Structures are given as structure tokens and as C-alpha cells.
Amino acid sequence: MNPLTLFAPAKINLFLAITGRRPDGFHDLVSVVAPLAFGDELTVEPRVGEGLYSLTCDDPEVPVDETNLVLRAARLFAQASGWKRSVHFHLRKNVPMGAGLGGGSSDGTATLLGLNQLSEAPVSRETLTSLAAQLGSDCVLFLQRAPCVMRGRGERIEVLPIEAAERIRGRRVLVFKPSFGIPTAWAYRKMAAAPAENYVSAEAAEARLANWLKTPRAPVEALIANNMEGVAFAKYLALPTLLDALRARFQVVAGMSGSGSACFILLPENTPAEPIISSIRAVWGERLFIMETRFG
């Protein structure tokens, strides 16, 4: 078989409401998520032999052992499908880690899609969805490649209606991350430590989403919200300090994606990005990630 290279897009949580902690330890959420036209590249190369999986990456900081979702996804797929061939994976890592952009989840989902495409006995869409849900809470959404609503712990996915999705697709967005990341587990523990202060009700979250969906041509800007910003901003003061300054100076809508630390600005078509980029570098220095892209 010839190697197969797949695009693994990053994502932005345009709207994220954490509504409570579940008995299984996960959190319930309501979120509008959109893929970006920016992401990682995963090459899947079947090799001679059975059941051996290896991974290399162009970023030396990315773990290439069994903690990586690429290898975990490969083993899940083999168990479910009967796949037996050995595979080598190579990951070209563009999405920063610890950012809240879903890079690892997208890589894992790309692994499932790639192996299924190469398999002589591909599994059903339902099986892929089940495997993605086992792999991680964010993984199922990357099967869609479209703006979606996530519910439950992230495994319940609903593709946005066409009219609403068209308000998002193609919009310019500036994504930027400081030199530090925010551990997802830490952020959720902090959320759970003060539930009355940190959570929002599912009813309030659904009402806000429903209002945006039923309002024709309501801009994406009207949807932006993330109640995980409270715990992140309380510790990592560099985030709110910069975002407040950018909003005041450039009159833009800005937010944090997921549990952070990546942030984003929605860029109007006639707004030049360079002055904003220069301002971000002036505050956070050169050791940051910054990328202008568009929603897919």
C-alpha cells in the first residue's frame, strides 16, 4: 500500500458553556466549534509485519509513545476492525500543544480515518464515531469537518444548519498562543472546585445558542462566550490583560478557545492583521505562536 497523508485541522470553540460535572467525572458542555483551515499533517504508511505501530514527529517535544492519541487510535481501530498490518505514522506538527485547539484529538481522529481508508474491510461510520468517542471527548467532532454543536462530554455532535454554518465558514481569524499552555485537567478541576461560581446552567446555554440560530444573519461575534475564561484568567493574567488591550485599541471581538491558552480574534475582511500582530508581539514577546487563517 502507498502511504496516505491526511490533514488534521485545528478547531476553535466559538461558544463554550461548561454546565456541570457528571457522575463519571467528565463535564457536560454546550459548545459551537468550527474547524480551521490550519492544522497538522499525518502520514500513514503500512509496513510489512503484524501489529507493530510506530510514530515519529517533526516536533521533538511531542511524545511519540503510547500516550500519543495517534498510537492509541491505531490500537483501537485494530481491535474493532481486525486490521493486522504494521503501520508507521509521521506527524507534521503545526498546532501547538496545551492550546485548546484540539490538535491531539484531531490527530487521533485522522488516524482512524486514514486506517479506515486503507483497510480492505472498512468499518461503518457508526463504528468510527464510537471509536472516536472512546479516544477522547473532542475527537468525534473532527469526523464532521464542519461547524458543529457539541453536547454531553463532547461526544454528541450536531452539524449546524447550512445558514448558520455559512455565517462561520470562510471568516478570517487570528489565532495566538503565549509561550505557556494551560493543562486541561487543571482547568476542569478548578471549574469543579467552585461550581456555583464557574458553571452556567444548561438552560441558559441552550437559550443563548437557540437565539443565535434563529436570528437570521446574526454575526458570529454575537455568539462568542467561554465560561472557562474565569478560572484561566484568574491565574494567567497575561491572557485578559492582552485581550482587553486589543479590544480597546482595535475594536475587535476576542476570546479564548477551549481551556486555553490559545486565544483568537475575529478579523473583519477590511481589517489589516499586521498592526494587531505587532501589538501582540510587543506584549507577549517573540516566544509565541500566531497564525492568521480562516474557518473551514
PyMOL commands that set and color helices and strands:
alter all, ss='L'
color gray80, all
select helices_A, chain A and resi 69-81+103-118+125-135+140-143+162-166+184-193+195-198+202-214+220-222+229-235+238-250+274-284
alter helices_A, ss='H'
color red, helices_A
select strands_A, chain A and resi 4-21+27-50+53-57+85-92+148-151+156-159+172-177+225-226+253-256+263-267+289-294
alter strands_A, ss='S'
color yellow, strands_A
deselect
rebuild
show_as cartoon
